[in-house]
Amino acid sequence: MAKGNTTKVASIDQRDPDGFGRWIGRHLEWMRVHNYSKHTVERREPSLVYFARWCEARGVARPRDVTKPIVERYQKHLFYYRQANGKPLSWASQVNGLNPIKVFFSWMARQNALLWNPASDIEFPKLPKRLPRAVLSSFEAEAVLAQPDLSEPQGVRDRAILEVLYSTGIRRSELVGLKLTDLDSERGTLLVREGKGRKDRMVPIGSRASEWVDKYILDVRPELAVDAHNDTVFLGLQGEALGAAYLTHRVGRYVEAANIGKTGSCHLFRHTMATLMLEGGADVRFIQAILGHASLESTEIYTRVSIRMLKAVHDASHPAAKKRAGATGSADGAPASPSSDQLELFSSLAAEAAEELADGEDDEASSEDP
């Protein structure tokens, strides 16, 4: 798929007031005015631009000239598309490519710019409900956590980062955005501000992870902090907040160094946390609340779950937070007989992982601190 500057709406011809360039620009502006998150706007833009270029290459230069057969043909194009490595797009990537188009034409119809929505009847591919490809056992997770060199300031920082990812299962974007005021080691909680869907949530954090974060903040962060007004928790060598790509590179390098025969990065710990808590006896609905997942069936339940109850469930089921005899992960780190609720959870996690890949999680990042 097209990358770089070619994914920006400015790269499309803006001269035609009824052309794709103008209408996509208006749509993105409408989203910003109506308080859509910057991440959502940035994610939708490349898919819309790619679709516009695909249409223009076939003589369709205006949204009003798009028909249902054209949208169906584009869906087939995504199915048969092959990446540079020869692999097809994942089902999740195909859905991610189609959804912005459906939303765009629905918006145009509401603006009375179209008499009807050519994408209204589009059917997205069904996402498979399956177990994640790679999940760490508790033994493997501990091996990864042991990789940072604790004699170096970066090593202490990175150990704290790994502990937070493993204990809380927060997303990489949520970790890099953490502020000092979001941490409450006394209560054993962590506040995620404007997670997915721009929703705040309180997340339990284990005592060991809290201790490592406290050690980093007391012993290392003062050496890294350049701006006294910068309250971001995890900083680079220049005192700047860590970038998502850098964090992916750093965590992935520790997974590789552990020599456990598995690959992955930040999202691997999100999968692992959920799986090991399930094995430890936690109800899937509590895990969904911690992860920040929301489904129509469980929204009402989440509103009744207090952080104290979540903390108790976390302490009782997370291997790095509990102390009980024989508490070890399974050999492959996956439940033997997942229920439908568990499969739904894993499917959501797999879709998240696909989104992160689409955001460039696997792109090669600089090995230097920002």
BELHU-V268436 format. One record per backbone hydrogen bond with DSSP energy under -1.0 kcal/mol. CO is the residue of the C=O (numbers start at 1). NH is the residue of the N-H. Records with the same first field share a line. If there is no record, write none. Layout:
CO: NH ; NH
This chain:
4: 7
5: 8
8: 11
9: 12
16: 19
19: 23
20: 24
21: 25
22: 26
23: 27
24: 28
25: 29
26: 30
27: 31
28: 32
29: 33
30: 34
31: 36
32: 35
37: 41
38: 42
39: 43
40: 44
41: 45
44: 48
45: 49
46: 50
47: 51
48: 52
49: 53
50: 54
51: 55
52: 56
53: 57
55: 58 ; 60
56: 59
61: 20
62: 65
63: 66
67: 71
68: 72
69: 73
70: 74
71: 75
72: 76
73: 77
74: 78
75: 79
76: 80
77: 81
83: 86
87: 83
90: 94
91: 95
92: 96
93: 97
94: 98
95: 99
98: 102
99: 103
100: 104
101: 105
102: 106
103: 107
104: 108
105: 109
106: 110
107: 111
108: 113
109: 112
117: 120
119: 122
137: 141
138: 142
139: 143
140: 144
141: 145
142: 146
144: 147
149: 152
152: 156
153: 157
154: 158
155: 159
156: 160
157: 161
158: 162
159: 163
160: 164
161: 165
162: 166
163: 167
164: 168
165: 169
171: 175
172: 176
175: 178
178: 233
179: 182
180: 183
182: 191
184: 188 ; 189
188: 205
189: 184
190: 203
192: 201
195: 198
199: 195
201: 192
203: 190
206: 210
207: 211
208: 212
209: 213
210: 214
211: 215
212: 216
213: 217
214: 218
215: 219
216: 220 ; 221
220: 223 ; 224
221: 225
227: 230
231: 180
234: 242
236: 239
240: 236
243: 247
244: 248
245: 249
246: 250
247: 251
248: 252
249: 253
250: 254
251: 255
252: 256
253: 257
254: 258
256: 259
266: 269
267: 271
268: 272
269: 273
270: 274
271: 275
272: 276
273: 277
274: 278
275: 279
276: 280
277: 282
278: 281
283: 287
284: 288
285: 289
286: 290
287: 291
288: 292 ; 293
295: 299
298: 302
299: 303
301: 304
302: 305
306: 310
307: 311
308: 312
309: 313
310: 314
311: 315
312: 316
313: 317
314: 318
318: 321 ; 322
324: 327
326: 328
339: 343
340: 344
341: 345
342: 346
343: 347
344: 348
345: 349
346: 350
347: 351
348: 352
349: 353
350: 354
351: 355
352: 356
353: 357
354: 358
355: 359
356: 361
357: 360
360: 363
